[in-house]
């Protein structure tokens, strides 16, 4: 028993020494004008209540002599959190749910915390801090997070108070539920931070270290994290994500994003170009530009060098907001980014169909390293449902745009999003979605059953009256149509030569490698050596290499082929006839 007590005392003393700066912030907390909490010591209020030794005195008694004087005589200083050494090498575990934007957010979070002295771990059991970056787009996405919170609860209880685990919920779910996350988690969650609060994470974590719950869910009109270079969580990847804008102004009636991510704001074009240059120097071979409405990008702080256009929207499309004027638009940004490194592929997601003027299509068509794969979210194929969704287009205008893009970019591949069972959708209206899928034909599709979200216009205005079983049956039917047509599309590649960027080993067999075509179709090839042009030497095929491949097999999901030779984007474009691409 005595040994156990001594062990507890020593353990407590170690924690006091480690977090002595944080423990000084034990007094009063108040809300500042920006509604973010700040920690101060209010000496006057407490001097009449208690004139004995303070917590500072007890801490001082356990410190070496050279630190005692500095600590006890530090009354003249305002004890704000010292951010320079806050991490104390504490280990952070980061887990990501949802879209690519959340992956990029995780890299921003890690960049901020690493700069403050934190270290990274890949195991929650080894972590001092566990951060979950969450999605709120559907109930199923949030349910996954709640399940994970229950699992972490057992880890936190097992760790106990001597080796505490601090748990934070970040991102869209944090923004949607706010304080409810803390109250409904049975003490598991210590920190809640919205998508615009990541700079505040060191201060929020400091609050949790003195036993307080920390919440910051203030949305910003201008936060883009432009000057923060994200630190890649997986440094072995040859592909990277670059956020060019945040938020959304479209206000589709079913969508929670404007309420969890805020209004649209774009990064300065120069900061984006600088980040692309940095990634190119680091050896990355593919970059995906990210935004909730990525192709509505507009940098109002810069002057455009493109010839001004009178048509900023695709023909037949409209918006709920006034058209934005001046500034650098997406077409110009896409062109400038593509010129940073001609051997780096450029993709972008997620766009809105309204923001595909001819200038954007021309850049995609003319730049060999801008991929000829267009994500064209339809959501539904019926004009009445699209009107209830407030999408800003009709079935006819969407079909016209899809054909217009095909005419302007030969060989383009399409992917799309579809929602089954939106409020009031009848069987006849759903048939229009099926016929639209059969008309356009997609190589990839993301299919969802509608999930009502609080705060959205649909939640206030409509009734979620399509039975869950009907929604699931409709999703299954969409899936079957999509897979059938994708298989037909992929068969057309058999016998052709395709340029693929090798990404790594196949999951099913270490003797195979996988890469993707310009059109974002996955290709499996044997892991072999290829002779170099003009040499008898053989060279291994490695991630980051561009390989010309002869396609021999296909199904609805992948292509298979035989590697022909090492090449590059520029060399392939020069020597490959247009009809084989």
C-alpha positions in Angstrom: 0.0 0.0 0.0 2.8 2.4 0.9 4.6 1.7 -2.4 1.3 2.4 -4.3 0.9 5.7 -2.5 4.5 6.7 -3.2 4.0 5.8 -6.8 0.9 8.0 -7.0 2.8 10.9 -5.5 5.7 10.6 -7.9 3.4 10.3 -10.9 1.5 13.4 -9.8 4.7 15.3 -9.3 5.8 14.4 -12.8 2.6 15.7 -14.3 2.9 19.0 -12.3 6.4 19.5 -13.6 5.4 18.7 -17.1 2.4 20.9 -17.2 3.4 23.6 -14.7 2.8 26.4 -17.2 -0.7 25.2 -17.9 -1.6 24.6 -14.2 -1.0 28.3 -13.5 -4.1 29.0 -15.6 -6.4 27.5 -13.0 -8.4 30.6 -12.1 -11.1 32.5 -14.0 -12.2 32.2 -17.6 -14.1 34.8 -19.5 -15.4 35.2 -23.1 -13.6 37.8 -25.3 -15.2 39.8 -28.1 -14.4 37.1 -30.6 -16.3 34.7 -28.4 -13.2 32.5 -27.8 -12.4 31.8 -24.2 -9.3 33.3 -22.6 -7.8 32.3 -19.2 -6.8 35.0 -16.7 -6.0 35.3 -13.0 -8.3 37.7 -11.2 -6.3 38.4 -8.0 -8.6 41.1 -6.6 -11.6 39.0 -6.6 -10.0 36.2 -4.7 -7.8 38.1 -2.2 -10.7 38.5 0.3 -11.9 34.9 -0.1 -8.7 33.1 0.6 -5.4 34.6 1.8 -3.5 31.3 2.3 -1.0 29.6 0.0 -2.2 29.3 -3.6 -1.7 26.4 -6.1 1.3 28.3 -7.4 3.0 28.0 -4.0 2.4 24.3 -3.8 3.9 23.9 -7.3 6.8 26.0 -6.4 7.7 23.8 -3.5 8.1 20.8 -5.7 10.4 22.6 -8.2 14.2 23.0 -8.2 15.5 26.1 -6.5 16.4 27.9 -9.7 12.8 27.6 -10.9 11.2 28.6 -7.6 12.2 32.3 -7.7 11.1 32.7 -11.2 7.7 31.1 -10.6 6.9 32.8 -7.2 8.0 36.3 -8.3 6.2 36.2 -11.6 3.2 38.2 -10.3 3.7 41.1 -12.7 3.3 38.9 -15.8 -0.1 38.2 -17.4 -0.2 34.4 -17.4 -1.6 33.7 -20.8 -0.8 30.3 -22.4 2.8 30.1 -23.6 2.2 28.6 -27.1 5.9 28.2 -27.9 6.3 24.9 -26.0 2.8 23.8 -25.3 2.9 20.4 -26.9 5.7 19.0 -24.6 6.1 16.2 -27.2 2.6 14.9 -26.4 1.4 12.3 -28.9 -1.5 13.1 -31.1 -3.7 10.5 -32.9 -5.7 11.9 -35.9 -8.5 9.9 -37.5 -10.4 11.2 -40.6 -13.9 10.6 -41.7 -15.7 11.9 -44.9 -14.5 13.8 -47.9 -11.1 14.8 -49.3 -11.5 18.2 -47.7 -11.3 16.5 -44.3 -8.1 14.8 -45.3 -6.6 18.2 -46.2 -8.0 19.6 -42.9 -6.2 16.8 -41.0 -2.9 17.9 -42.7 -3.6 21.5 -41.6 -4.3 20.4 -38.1 -1.2 18.4 -37.9 0.9 21.3 -39.3 -0.4 23.6 -36.5 0.1 21.1 -33.7 3.5 19.9 -34.9 4.7 23.6 -34.8 3.6 23.7 -31.2 5.7 20.8 -30.1 3.3 17.8 -30.5 4.3 14.5 -32.0 2.2 12.1 -34.1 1.2 8.5 -33.4 -0.7 6.0 -35.4 -2.3 4.3 -32.4 -5.0 5.7 -30.1 -3.7 3.5 -27.3 -0.3 5.3 -27.4 -1.8 8.8 -27.7 -2.2 11.7 -25.3 -4.7 13.4 -27.6 -7.1 11.8 -30.0 -8.7 14.0 -32.6 -11.5 12.8 -34.9 -12.1 15.0 -38.0 -15.7 14.3 -38.8 -18.4 14.5 -41.5 -22.1 15.6 -41.1 -23.4 15.2 -44.6 -25.6 12.1 -43.6 -26.8 10.2 -40.6 -24.6 7.3 -41.5 -21.5 9.4 -41.4 -22.3 10.7 -37.9 -23.2 7.2 -36.7 -19.7 6.0 -37.6 -18.2 8.7 -35.4 -20.6 7.9 -32.5 -19.5 4.2 -32.7 -15.9 5.2 -32.7 -16.5 7.5 -29.6 -17.9 4.5 -27.7 -14.8 2.5 -28.6 -12.5 5.4 -27.4 -14.5 5.7 -24.2 -13.2 2.3 -23.1 -9.6 3.3 -23.9 -10.1 6.5 -21.9 -11.5 4.7 -18.9 -8.7 2.1 -19.0 -6.1 4.9 -19.1 -7.6 6.6 -16.0 -6.6 9.9 -14.5 -2.8 9.4 -14.2 -2.3 8.9 -17.9 -5.4 10.8 -19.3 -6.5 10.7 -22.9 -7.9 13.9 -24.2 -10.5 13.4 -27.0 -11.5 16.1 -29.5 -14.2 16.2 -32.2 -13.3 18.4 -35.2 -14.9 19.4 -38.4 -18.5 19.4 -39.7 -20.1 17.2 -37.0 -18.5 19.5 -34.4 -20.0 22.5 -36.1 -23.4 21.0 -36.4 -23.8 19.6 -32.9 -21.6 22.0 -30.9 -22.1 21.6 -27.1 -24.4 18.6 -27.6 -21.3 16.5 -28.4 -19.9 17.1 -24.9 -23.2 16.6 -23.1 -24.1 13.4 -25.0 -20.7 11.7 -24.8 -20.8 10.8 -21.1 -17.6 12.7 -20.4 -15.6 11.2 -23.3 -15.2 14.4 -25.4 -13.0 17.2 -24.0 -12.7 19.4 -27.1 -15.0 20.5 -29.9 -13.7 22.6 -32.8 -15.3 23.6 -36.0 -13.6 23.8 -39.5 -12.6 27.4 -39.0 -11.1 26.9 -35.5 -8.0 24.9 -36.1 -5.6 27.7 -35.3 -7.1 27.8 -31.8 -6.4 24.1 -31.1 -3.3 24.7 -29.0 -5.2 27.0 -26.7 -8.2 24.6 -26.6 -6.0 21.7 -25.7 -4.4 23.8 -22.9 -7.9 24.2 -21.4 -8.5 20.5 -21.4 -5.3 20.0 -19.5 -6.7 21.9 -16.5 -9.9 19.8 -16.5 -12.1 22.1 -18.6 -14.2 21.4 -21.7 -13.0 23.5 -24.6 -15.4 24.5 -27.5 -14.8 26.9 -30.5 -17.3 26.6 -33.3 -17.2 30.1 -34.6 -17.5 30.3 -38.4 -15.3 32.8 -40.3 -15.8 35.0 -43.3 -12.2 35.0 -44.3 -10.3 31.9 -42.9 -8.6 29.9 -45.6 -5.4 28.8 -43.8 -3.7 30.2 -46.8 -0.2 30.6 -45.3 -0.2 27.2 -43.5 1.6 24.5 -45.4 -0.2 21.2 -44.7 2.0 18.4 -43.4 1.2 15.2 -45.2 0.0 12.4 -42.8 1.4 9.8 -45.3 4.6 11.0 -46.7 4.9 8.0 -49.0 2.0 9.1 -51.2 2.7 10.6 -54.6 -0.7 12.3 -54.7 -1.7 15.3 -52.6 -4.7 17.5 -51.9 -4.6 21.3 -52.0 -7.6 23.3 -50.7 -8.2 26.4 -52.8 -11.4 27.6 -51.2 -13.7 26.9 -48.3 -17.5 27.1 -47.7 -20.4 27.1 -50.1 -23.0 29.8 -51.2 -25.3 27.5 -53.3 -27.7 26.7 -50.4 -29.1 23.5 -51.9 -32.1 22.7 -49.8 -30.8 19.2 -48.8 -27.3 20.2 -47.9 -25.8 21.0 -44.5 -22.4 22.2 -45.8 -23.2 26.0 -45.8 -24.1 25.7 -42.1 -21.0 23.6 -41.2 -18.4 25.2 -43.5 -19.8 28.7 -43.9 -19.7 31.1 -46.8 -17.4 30.8 -49.8 -14.0 32.4 -49.6 -11.0 31.7 -51.8 -7.3 31.5 -51.1 -5.0 34.0 -52.9 -3.9 32.5 -56.1 -0.2 33.1 -55.3 -0.4 31.0 -52.1 -1.9 28.1 -54.1 0.8 28.3 -56.8 3.5 28.4 -54.1 2.1 25.3 -52.4 1.9 23.5 -55.8 5.6 24.4 -56.4 6.5 23.1 -52.9 4.7 19.8 -53.6 6.4 19.5 -57.0 9.8 20.0 -55.3 8.9 17.3 -52.8 8.3 14.8 -55.7 4.5 14.7 -55.7 3.1 13.7 -59.2 -0.6 14.5 -58.8 -2.5 17.2 -57.1 -6.2 17.5 -56.5 -7.6 21.0 -56.0 -10.3 21.0 -53.4 -13.3 23.0 -52.5 -17.0 22.5 -51.6 -17.8 24.3 -54.9 -14.3 24.2 -56.3 -14.9 25.7 -59.7 -16.6 28.8 -58.3 -13.2 29.9 -57.1 -12.6 33.6 -57.3 -9.6 35.5 -55.8 -10.9 39.0 -55.4 -7.5 40.2 -54.1 -5.8 39.6 -57.4 -6.2 41.1 -60.9 -7.2 38.7 -63.7 -5.0 38.4 -66.8 -7.6 36.4 -68.7 -9.9 38.1 -71.2 -13.1 38.9 -69.3 -16.1 36.8 -70.2 -19.7 37.8 -70.1 -20.7 34.3 -69.3 -19.4 33.1 -66.0 -22.0 30.3 -65.7 -22.8 27.4 -68.0 -25.7 28.0 -70.4 -29.1 27.3 -68.8 -27.9 27.5 -65.1 -28.6 30.0 -62.4 -27.7 30.8 -58.8 -29.4 31.9 -55.6 -26.8 34.6 -55.2 -25.7 37.6 -57.3 -23.0 36.8 -59.9 -19.5 37.5 -58.6 -17.5 40.0 -60.6 -13.8 40.6 -61.2 -10.9 38.8 -59.7 -9.1 35.6 -60.7 -11.6 32.9 -61.7 -11.2 29.2 -61.7 -10.1 28.9 -65.3 -7.2 31.2 -64.8 -6.1 29.4 -61.6 -6.3 26.0 -63.3 -4.2 27.3 -66.1 -1.5 28.8 -63.8 -1.4 25.7 -61.6 -0.9 23.4 -64.7 2.1 25.4 -65.7 4.0 24.9 -62.4 5.1 21.4 -63.4 4.1 19.9 -66.8 4.8 16.4 -65.4 2.4 16.8 -62.5 -1.2 15.8 -63.0 -4.0 18.3 -61.9 -7.5 17.2 -60.8 -10.2 19.1 -59.0 -13.3 18.3 -56.9 -16.0 18.9 -56.1 -17.5 21.2 -58.7 -21.0 22.4 -59.4 -22.3 22.0 -63.0 -23.2 25.7 -63.2 -19.5 26.7 -63.0 -18.3 25.2 -66.3 -18.1 28.1 -68.7 -16.1 27.5 -71.9 -13.0 29.1 -70.4 -12.7 26.2 -67.9 -13.4 23.6 -70.6 -10.8 25.1 -72.9 -8.1 24.8 -70.2 -9.0 21.2 -69.5 -8.8 20.4 -73.2 -5.6 22.3 -74.0 -3.4 21.5 -71.0 -2.0 17.9 -71.3 -1.5 17.6 -67.5 -5.0 18.7 -66.5 -6.9 15.4 -66.3 -9.8 14.8 -68.7 -12.1 13.5 -66.0 -15.1 15.7 -64.9 -17.1 15.2 -61.8 -20.6 16.4 -62.8 -22.9 16.0 -59.8 -26.5 15.6 -61.0 -28.2 14.6 -57.7 -31.4 13.8 -59.6 -32.8 13.5 -63.2 -36.2 15.1 -62.7 -36.7 18.9 -63.2 -39.3 19.2 -60.4 -37.2 17.4 -57.8 -34.2 19.5 -58.9 -36.3 22.6 -58.3 -37.1 21.4 -54.8 -33.5 20.7 -54.3 -32.7 24.3 -55.5 -29.9 23.1 -57.8 -30.3 25.9 -60.3 -30.8 23.8 -63.4 -33.3 21.5 -65.2 -32.8 18.0 -66.5 -32.5 19.4 -70.1 -29.8 22.0 -69.2 -27.8 19.3 -67.4 -28.0 16.9 -70.4 -27.0 19.8 -72.8 -24.0 20.6 -70.6 -22.9 17.0 -70.5 -23.0 16.8 -74.3 -21.4 20.2 -74.7 -18.4 19.0 -72.6 -18.1 15.8 -74.6 -18.0 17.9 -77.8 -15.3 20.2 -76.4 -13.2 17.6 -74.6 -13.1 14.3 -76.7 -12.5 11.2 -74.5 -13.7 12.9 -71.3 -14.9 10.6 -68.5 -17.7 11.4 -66.1 -18.4 10.8 -62.5 -21.4 12.0 -60.6 -23.4 12.1 -57.3 -27.0 10.9 -57.0 -29.6 11.1 -54.2 -32.4 8.7 -54.0 -35.7 9.5 -52.1 -35.5 13.2 -51.7 -38.6 14.8 -50.2 -41.7 14.0 -52.3 -39.9 12.0 -55.0 -42.3 9.8 -56.7 -41.6 6.6 -58.7 -42.1 8.4 -61.9 -39.7 11.2 -60.9 -37.2 8.5 -59.9 -37.4 7.0 -63.4 -36.1 10.2 -64.8 -32.9 9.7 -62.7 -32.5 6.2 -64.2 -33.0 7.5 -67.7 -30.5 10.3 -67.2 -27.9 7.9 -65.9 -28.5 5.7 -69.0 -28.2 8.7 -71.3 -25.0 10.3 -69.9 -23.2 7.1 -68.7 -20.7 7.5 -65.9 -17.4 5.7 -65.1 -17.9 6.3 -61.4 -20.9 7.3 -59.3 -21.5 8.1 -55.6 -25.0 7.0 -54.7 -26.9 7.9 -51.5 -30.2 7.5 -49.8 -31.5 10.9 -48.8 -30.8 11.8 -45.2 -32.7 14.8 -43.7 -30.4 17.3 -41.9 -31.4 19.9 -39.3 -31.0 23.6 -40.2 -31.4 22.9 -44.0 -34.2 24.4 -46.0 -35.6 21.0 -46.6 -35.9 20.4 -42.9 -37.9 23.6 -42.5 -40.0 23.4 -45.7 -40.5 19.7 -46.7 -41.4 16.4 -45.3 -39.1 13.4 -45.5 -41.9 11.2 -46.7 -40.2 8.5 -48.9 -39.9 5.3 -46.8 -36.4 4.2 -45.9 -37.0 0.8 -47.6 -38.0 2.5 -50.9 -34.8 4.7 -50.7 -32.6 1.6 -50.4 -34.3 -0.1 -53.3 -33.8 2.9 -55.5 -30.1 3.1 -54.5 -29.7 -0.5 -55.4 -31.3 0.0 -58.8 -29.1 3.1 -59.5 -26.1 1.0 -58.5 -27.0 -1.8 -61.0 -27.5 0.7 -63.8 -24.2 2.4 -63.1 -22.2 -0.8 -62.9 -23.8 -2.2 -66.1 -22.9 1.0 -68.1 -19.5 1.3 -66.5 -18.6 -2.2 -67.7 -19.7 -1.3 -71.2 -17.6 1.9 -71.2 -14.5 0.1 -69.9 -14.7 -2.6 -72.6 -14.0 0.2 -75.2 -10.4 0.5 -73.7 -9.4 -3.1 -74.5 -6.7 -3.0 -77.2 -5.8 0.6 -76.6 -2.7 2.1 -75.0 -3.2 4.2 -71.9 -0.9 6.4 -69.9 -1.1 5.6 -66.2 0.5 7.1 -63.1 1.7 4.3 -60.8 0.4 4.8 -57.2 1.5 1.6 -55.4 1.1 -2.1 -55.0 -2.3 -3.7 -55.6 -4.2 -4.6 -52.5 -5.0 -8.1 -53.7 -1.5 -9.1 -54.8 2.0 -7.8 -54.1 3.1 -9.1 -57.5 0.8 -6.4 -59.1 0.9 -2.7 -59.2 -1.9 -0.2 -59.7 -2.2 3.2 -61.3 -4.8 5.5 -62.8 -5.5 6.8 -66.3 -6.0 10.4 -67.1 -9.8 9.6 -66.9 -9.3 8.3 -63.3 -9.9 4.7 -64.1 -7.9 2.2 -62.0 -5.5 -0.1 -64.0 -3.7 -3.2 -62.7 -0.4 -4.3 -64.2 2.2 -6.9 -63.3 5.1 -5.7 -61.1 7.9 -6.2 -63.6 10.9 -4.4 -65.1 10.9 -2.4 -68.2 13.9 -1.5 -70.5 14.7 2.1 -70.7 14.4 3.9 -74.1 17.7 3.6 -76.0 19.3 1.4 -73.4 19.6 -2.3 -72.6 19.2 -1.6 -68.9 16.0 -2.6 -67.1 14.3 -0.3 -64.6 11.8 -1.2 -61.8 8.3 0.3 -62.0 7.8 2.4 -58.9 5.2 4.8 -57.5 5.4 8.1 -59.3 6.4 6.6 -62.7 4.4 7.2 -65.8 3.9 4.0 -67.7 2.4 3.3 -71.1 0.1 0.3 -70.8 -1.7 -1.9 -73.4 -5.1 -2.7 -72.0 -6.1 -6.4 -72.2 -9.0 -6.9 -69.8 -11.8 -4.9 -68.1 -14.8 -5.0 -65.8 -17.0 -2.3 -64.3 -14.4 -1.2 -61.8 -10.9 -1.7 -63.2 -8.8 -2.2 -66.3 -5.9 -4.7 -66.6 -3.0 -4.4 -68.9 0.6 -5.1 -69.9 3.3 -2.4 -69.3 4.9 -1.2 -72.5 7.4 1.4 -71.6 8.5 4.2 -69.2 7.3 7.5 -70.5 6.2 11.0 -69.5 3.1 13.2 -70.0 4.8 15.3 -72.6 6.3 12.4 -74.5 3.0 10.4 -74.4 1.1 13.4 -75.8 3.5 13.9 -78.6 3.5 10.3 -79.8 0.0 9.1 -79.1 -2.7 9.6 -81.8 -5.8 11.3 -80.6 -8.0 8.2 -81.2 -6.0 5.9 -78.9 -6.3 8.2 -75.9 
